[in-house]
Amino acid sequence: MKLNTYTRLSGFYFFYFSLLGALVPYWSLYLKSFGFDAETIGGLMAILMASRIVAPNLWGWLADRTGQRIRIVRYGSFFTCLIFVLIFWQESALGIALVMLGFSFFWNAVLPQFEVLTLIHLGEKSELYSRIRLWGSIGFIVTVLAIGWLLDVIDIRWLPWLMLGLMLLIWLSSLFVQGKALTRHSDESGFMQQLLRPQIIAFFVICLLIQFSHGPYYTFYSVLMESLGYSRAEIGMLWAVGVIAEVIVFIYMHRLIGRFGLRRLMIGSLMLCVLRWLLIGLIPENQALMLFAQSLHAVSFGALHAIGIALVHHYFSPANHGQGQAMFSSVGFGVGGALGALCSGFLWESLGAAATFIVAAGAVSLAVLCATIWIKPENCANTNR
């Protein structure tokens, strides 16, 4: 693959996940600045996830039907910027909710189709996916550290301006990525036959449980740390530690898959994810243990995400990769993430942080059981890597 193609793909991931580095750790603090309670914050954060239930499937179906993935990425990026501009006139929960719903509908259309584009560009060199995707993690690290430092100096109400700038960079970077014309169309009956296989149903249940367990983390981790006296710069550092660990995993992921296989890597990563949520829930005031817990982001997100992408590529035929990636996003990040954010809002208010993270650990324990029984990809490490 030519260097310029690698750079363009990597650049898009860099800016896309830079936006996540601004949104995920700090948006709940922005919402808190309006005086919203935990249930309202949880509900608003759930909107970002809930839009992934419909949007990726709609855009994935359209992309598989037309083959115009790059246009969907570009239009989705542009309308994300356009709708987000309205946030500067919103102060009520309803107004913020409507803007979040609008921009996230288009924003969530972008990544699943770009994942397919990346794998198409890589062709037989799909083992390079993790090395391109790691630039997204680097973007997250740079942004989460920079904004954490900035928000100790400037007011949290400046956050939307920083996010809008990153959205514009995402759109501009999409203009430099070339699309590849595809003549094939989606095979609806074939997609449903693949989707209804027990192993694939179990896979998507596991994806849902993983993202459900991340609900308290994405919604209230920064709020928890701030309540314990951590500065925003320190909170940014903790988020960055997790993503640095994720970068290391992405660098070596193709070797790990080749050595251990997807099944063993998935089960081991899920077990370490259980440990992570228990540490955050039970001992959040211990900074050394929090640094260790954040390093486990390497497996709870990094490894499990790469494994999920590989399994989708394995389970679904090329004609249905767009819908497969969309389903991966909508079931996991959409249904699972939305339920996790909503439930964490209710649990946080009534039972507190410890109980909320214990429930998250229980959800992943159930995912361990499902993976042990059903996830047995036949020669997947060799077929798709």
C-alpha positions as a printed Julia matrix, in Angstrom:
385×3 Matrix{Float64}:
   0.0     0.0    0.0
   1.33    3.44  -0.89
   2.49    5.7    1.91
   0.1     8.49   0.96
  -2.88    6.13   1.27
  -1.63    4.96   4.66
  -1.21    8.57   5.77
  -4.67    9.6    4.59
  -6.37    6.68   6.3
  -4.37    7.22   9.49
  -5.12   10.95   9.44
  -8.86   10.37   9.37
  -8.63    8.02  12.37
  -6.45   10.59  14.17
  -9.04   13.35  13.93
 -12.08   11.1   14.41
 -10.8     9.77  17.72
  -9.45   13.18  18.7
 -13.11   14.23  18.79
 -13.85   11.25  21.02
 -10.99   12.42  23.26
 -12.87   15.69  23.72
 -16.38   14.23  23.9
 -16.22   11.1   26.03
 -14.14   12.27  29.02
 -15.41   15.85  29.24
 -18.95   16.09  27.82
 -20.46   14.85  31.09
 -18.59   17.67  32.9
 -20.01   20.13  30.35
 -23.52   18.8   31.03
 -22.89   18.99  34.78
 -22.09   22.71  34.4
 -25.8    23.28  33.58
 -26.78   21.79  36.94
 -28.26   18.58  35.5
 -28.56   15.61  37.87
 -27.04   12.15  37.29
 -30.18   10.7   35.68
 -30.37   13.58  33.18
 -26.65   13.32  32.35
 -27.0     9.56  31.92
 -29.98   10.04  29.62
 -28.2    12.66  27.51
 -25.08   10.52  27.17
 -27.31    7.59  26.2
 -28.48    9.59  23.16
 -24.98    9.39  21.68
 -25.11    5.62  21.97
 -28.78    5.16  21.05
 -28.33    6.85  17.69
 -25.94    4.03  16.82
 -28.84    1.58  16.94
 -30.43    2.97  13.77
 -27.85    5.14  12.0
 -25.08    2.6   11.25
 -27.57    0.03   9.94
 -29.29    2.56   7.7
 -26.01    3.9    6.3
 -24.48    0.42   6.13
 -27.4    -0.86   4.07
 -27.15    2.16   1.78
 -23.39    1.74   1.38
 -23.69   -1.96   0.52
 -26.45   -1.19  -1.98
 -24.65    1.67  -3.74
 -20.96    1.05  -3.02
 -20.6     4.81  -2.32
 -18.97    4.48   1.1
 -16.66    7.47   0.79
 -19.57    9.77  -0.08
 -21.44    8.58   3.0
 -18.35    9.28   5.11
 -18.0    12.78   3.64
 -21.67   13.72   3.88
 -21.91   12.28   7.38
 -18.88   14.32   8.5
 -20.22   17.52   6.93
 -23.71   17.29   8.45
 -22.18   16.44  11.83
 -20.5    19.87  11.79
 -23.57   21.65  10.46
 -25.96   20.35  13.1
 -23.52   20.66  16.01
 -23.32   24.44  15.43
 -26.8    24.64  17.03
 -25.35   23.59  20.4
 -24.21   27.17  21.09
 -27.83   28.31  21.49
 -28.92   25.46  23.81
 -29.08   25.51  27.59
 -32.06   23.27  28.32
 -31.8    19.48  28.54
 -34.31   19.14  25.69
 -32.43   21.49  23.38
 -29.09   19.82  24.07
 -30.73   16.41  23.57
 -32.09   17.34  20.15
 -28.72   18.64  18.95
 -26.96   15.55  20.29
 -29.47   13.32  18.53
 -29.07   15.21  15.27
 -25.3    15.38  15.02
 -24.76   11.85  16.36
 -27.13   10.4   13.73
 -24.68   11.51  11.03
 -21.49   11.11  13.07
 -22.29    7.48  13.86
 -22.73    6.76  10.15
 -19.09    7.56   9.49
 -16.83    5.13  11.35
 -18.34    1.73  10.39
 -18.13    2.6    6.69
 -14.62    3.99   7.06
 -13.6     0.71   8.72
 -14.8    -1.14   5.6
 -12.98    1.35   3.35
  -9.77    0.8    5.29
  -9.99   -2.99   4.94
 -10.75   -2.61   1.21
  -7.68   -0.41   0.75
  -5.54   -2.86   2.71
  -6.71   -5.85   0.67
  -4.45   -8.82   1.42
  -2.52   -6.74   3.96
  -5.36   -6.6    6.5
  -2.84   -7.29   9.29
  -1.87   -3.6    8.96
  -5.33   -2.51  10.19
  -4.23   -2.22  13.82
  -1.26   -0.05  12.86
  -3.53    2.38  11.02
  -6.17    2.33  13.75
  -3.58    3.11  16.42
  -3.35    6.65  15.01
  -6.89    7.12  16.24
  -5.69    6.2   19.71
  -2.8     8.65  19.38
  -5.28   11.37  18.42
  -7.37   10.54  21.48
  -4.3    10.74  23.74
  -3.13   14.1   22.38
  -6.61   15.62  22.67
  -7.55   14.25  26.07
  -4.29   15.54  27.58
  -4.45   18.93  25.86
  -8.1    19.56  26.72
  -7.64   18.3   30.28
  -4.91   20.9   30.73
  -6.94   23.61  28.98
 -10.03   23.03  31.11
  -8.02   23.73  34.25
  -7.34   27.16  32.71
 -10.49   28.01  30.73
 -14.18   27.46  31.44
 -15.81   24.13  30.51
 -18.28   26.07  28.32
 -15.46   26.43  25.74
 -15.58   22.67  25.11
 -18.12   22.83  22.21
 -15.86   25.25  20.31
 -12.95   22.83  20.6
 -15.19   19.97  19.45
 -16.48   21.93  16.44
 -12.9    22.54  15.31
 -12.19   18.81  15.45
 -15.38   18.04  13.53
 -14.24   20.35  10.74
 -10.88   18.55  10.62
 -12.67   15.2   10.33
 -14.65   16.47   7.36
 -11.57   17.98   5.7
  -9.56   14.77   6.16
 -12.38   12.74   4.55
 -11.92   14.78   1.37
  -8.38   13.43   1.0
  -9.38    9.75   1.23
 -10.09    8.08  -2.08
 -13.02    5.73  -2.47
 -12.91    2.52  -4.45
 -15.81    1.84  -6.77
 -17.53   -1.45  -6.02
 -20.1    -3.1   -8.26
 -21.35   -5.72  -5.83
 -24.52   -5.17  -3.83
 -25.62   -6.47  -0.49
 -27.2    -9.89  -0.32
 -30.15   -9.44   2.05
 -31.08  -13.11   2.37
 -27.43  -14.1    2.73
 -26.92  -11.47   5.43
 -29.86  -12.75   7.47
 -28.68  -16.36   7.13
 -25.26  -15.35   8.42
 -26.72  -13.16  11.17
 -28.96  -15.89  12.59
 -26.19  -18.43  13.14
 -25.89  -19.2   16.92
 -22.2   -18.29  17.03
 -22.9   -14.87  15.5
 -25.89  -14.21  17.78
 -23.65  -15.02  20.76
 -20.96  -12.71  19.37
 -23.36   -9.77  19.2
 -24.7   -10.51  22.71
 -21.1   -10.35  23.94
 -20.6    -7.03  22.12
 -23.73   -5.68  23.8
 -22.59   -6.79  27.26
 -19.11   -5.31  26.78
 -20.44   -1.9   25.83
 -23.15   -2.05  28.51
 -20.36   -2.47  31.04
 -18.58    0.6   29.66
 -21.66    2.76  30.35
 -20.61    3.87  33.86
 -17.06    4.48  32.65
 -17.91    6.67  29.67
 -20.66    8.53  31.54
 -19.38    9.04  35.07
 -15.67    8.19  35.33
 -14.6    11.84  35.02
 -17.36   12.92  37.41
 -16.21   10.28  39.94
 -12.56   11.3   39.68
 -13.4    14.99  40.06
 -15.51   14.26  43.14
 -12.49   12.52  44.7
 -10.3    15.6   44.22
  -8.51   14.74  40.98
  -7.78   17.81  38.83
  -8.98   17.87  35.23
  -5.37   17.57  34.07
  -5.02   14.41  36.21
  -8.31   13.06  34.86
  -7.03   13.65  31.33
  -3.8    11.85  32.24
  -5.74    8.81  33.5
  -7.77    8.67  30.28
  -4.56    9.01  28.29
  -2.87    6.14  30.15
  -5.69    3.85  29.05
  -5.37    4.83  25.42
  -1.56    4.62  25.46
  -1.98    1.01  26.6
  -4.52    0.57  23.8
  -1.97    1.86  21.26
   0.58   -0.72  22.39
  -1.98   -3.48  21.93
  -2.87   -2.25  18.45
   0.8    -2.32  17.46
   1.18   -5.97  18.45
  -2.37   -7.18  17.88
  -1.66   -9.05  14.65
   1.09  -11.01  16.44
  -1.14  -11.73  19.44
  -3.94  -13.02  17.21
  -1.51  -15.2   15.29
  -0.08  -16.65  18.49
  -3.13  -17.08  20.71
  -6.12  -16.99  18.33
  -9.25  -14.88  18.67
 -11.08  -17.19  21.09
  -8.42  -17.25  23.8
  -7.67  -13.55  23.39
 -11.35  -12.68  23.76
 -11.88  -14.75  26.91
  -8.68  -13.47  28.54
  -9.51   -9.85  27.69
 -13.02  -10.21  29.11
 -11.67  -11.56  32.39
  -9.3    -8.61  32.73
 -12.21   -6.28  31.93
 -14.06   -7.68  34.97
 -11.02   -6.87  37.12
 -10.87   -3.33  35.75
 -14.45   -2.44  36.68
 -14.06   -3.91  40.16
 -10.93   -1.83  40.81
 -12.57    1.41  39.63
 -15.73    0.73  41.6
 -14.14   -0.36  44.86
 -10.8     1.51  45.12
 -11.05    4.69  43.0
  -9.17    6.86  45.49
  -5.94    4.84  45.06
  -4.11    6.58  42.22
  -1.62    3.76  41.64
  -4.43    1.23  41.24
  -6.31    3.64  38.98
  -3.26    3.84  36.73
  -3.21    0.04  36.58
  -6.97   -0.13  35.98
  -6.62    2.37  33.15
  -3.85    0.29  31.58
  -6.44   -2.51  31.32
  -8.19   -0.36  28.7
  -5.72   -2.11  26.41
  -7.84   -5.24  26.67
 -11.31   -3.99  27.7
 -11.46   -1.81  24.59
  -8.34   -2.18  22.42
  -8.06   -5.94  22.15
 -11.81   -6.58  22.23
 -12.43   -3.98  19.52
  -9.75   -5.44  17.21
 -11.1    -8.94  17.87
 -14.62   -7.74  17.07
 -13.53   -6.18  13.77
 -11.71   -9.41  12.84
 -14.72  -11.58  13.71
 -17.09   -9.44  11.66
 -14.68   -9.71   8.73
 -14.65  -13.49   9.25
 -18.34  -14.13   9.91
 -19.81  -12.07   7.05
 -19.28  -12.36   3.31
 -17.58   -9.45   1.49
 -20.91   -8.3    0.03
 -22.25   -7.79   3.57
 -19.22   -6.35   5.34
 -20.85   -2.91   5.52
 -23.97   -4.25   7.22
 -21.88   -6.51   9.43
 -19.76   -3.6   10.66
 -22.91   -1.51  11.1
 -24.5    -4.27  13.19
 -21.31   -4.54  15.26
 -21.55   -0.81  15.96
 -25.31   -0.61  16.53
 -25.71   -3.65  18.79
 -22.58   -3.04  20.84
 -22.02    0.71  20.97
 -25.67    1.48  20.21
 -27.94   -0.8   22.23
 -25.29   -1.82  24.76
 -23.85    1.66  25.18
 -27.26    3.34  25.49
 -28.53    0.82  28.05
 -25.26    1.13  29.96
 -25.46    4.92  30.1
 -29.15    4.92  31.1
 -28.77    2.24  33.76
 -25.64    3.85  35.17
 -27.55    7.11  35.57
 -30.24    5.44  37.66
 -27.81    3.27  39.64
 -25.42    6.14  40.3
 -28.17    8.25  41.81
 -29.67    5.48  43.96
 -26.86    3.05  44.82
 -23.61    4.93  44.19
 -20.44    4.39  42.19
 -19.31    1.07  43.71
 -22.58   -0.76  43.03
 -22.74    0.67  39.5
 -19.31   -0.68  38.56
 -20.04   -4.02  40.24
 -23.07   -4.37  37.93
 -20.73   -3.58  35.0
 -18.36   -6.33  36.15
 -21.29   -8.74  36.37
 -22.29   -8.0   32.78
 -18.79   -8.82  31.54
 -18.75  -12.02  33.62
 -21.83  -13.12  31.67
 -19.96  -12.26  28.44
 -17.09  -14.54  29.57
 -19.58  -17.4   29.89
 -21.06  -16.73  26.44
 -17.62  -16.56  24.82
 -16.51  -19.79  26.47
 -19.55  -21.68  25.17
 -20.11  -20.2   21.7
 -17.14  -18.28  20.31
 -15.16  -20.84  18.3
 -14.1   -19.21  15.01
 -12.72  -21.89  12.7
  -9.19  -20.95  11.65
 -10.16  -17.28  11.92
  -6.68  -16.1   12.83
  -5.27  -17.6    9.66
  -8.18  -16.84   7.36
  -8.42  -13.1    7.89
  -5.01  -12.07   9.09
